[in-house]
């Protein structure tokens, strides 16, 4: 689970080959998916080297983005001790390479966002890397609200411009907001989908009371539609 956090990235102009990142017991690796005309299917044909640190499983839930022809960034959900003081749960581990199928080098760790949330990273049409996650502190919980930050890969992957995407504290006792996925651009629009659940269950436990009907109704997949006021090229298509 928790794979395919963002859409695959095309590896060639014909869009018959794509790259994505998956996590394994030993870390995160790039995978290549290619169009097979004979079967009419996209097939997994290659797996790159593992991005890992110190112990197996330190890196998980990777987001692979292509900044330029030979410039790739991999963001991973990394265990918090790498981020230093003030990190709760997991920080972000960043890798930058010219070829995700050749190697990764050493990661850079940032303590923001620091939380137990997945940390999907998307390269947006304006050329800015953005990470969507929770961040513990300032009265927030470990999975709510959902925030967004701009990331500068040329300045140690420093985050800036924090803003709130969705806050469910007024509707739920223990909200869990996350798994923000930004769809490919189609027709100058993108859809941002967000999963909203709660730690509460239908039956009460020793730790949590039972969920009420209002909270149950609020558990859903939420979405926002982003419409651009300038032409934006479609970034993802099926091969013909």
C-alpha positions, 0 to 999 in steps of 0.5 A: 500500500501507499505506492504510486504517490504521484503520476508517473513521469514520461521518459521519452517524447513519445510517452511510451516509457515512464518512470515512477518510484516504489518502496520495498523492504530495503528502501525506495527505487525507481521503476520503468514502465514501458508500452508493449504494442503486442500485448496492448499493456504498459509493463514494468521492465526495469528497477533502479538501485535502492535509495536507503539509509543505514537500515532497511526500511528507513525510506518509504513512500517515494515521490519521483519528479523530473526537474530537467532533462538530466535532473531528478528529485526523489522525496521519501518519508524518512524516519524522524531521527535523521531530521534532528531536534524537533522532528516527530515521527518522520521527516523528509529525505531528499535525493537528487540525481542525473539518472534515477537508474544509475544511483542516488548518492547521499540524502538531504533531510529536512525536518519540515514537514515533520509528522506521521503523514505521507509526504507526496511531492509534486512538480507543479506546472509553474515549475515549483516543487510542492509537498503536501503533508501534516506538521506537528506543532502549533496546536495541530495533530499528527495528521491534521491539518493538511498543509502545502509548502514550496520546496527550493531544491537549490537551497537544501530543499528548504520549505517556504510559503506554508498554507493550509489546504484542509483542516477538519478539526471542527468536524472530527475528534481525531481527523486524519487528512492526507494522501494528497494526489495531484492529477496530471494536467488535462485541458488546463486543469488539475484535480487535487484529491485528499483522503479524510478519515478518522481514528474512531471506529463504529465500535468504541475501544478502550482508547477511542470512543465510537464514531458518530453519524456526522463524523461518519458522513465526513469521512470521504475523498475530497477534491479541488479543481485547479484551473489555470489562466494560462495555457498549460501543456498536458503532461501525461497521455497513453501511448497509441 
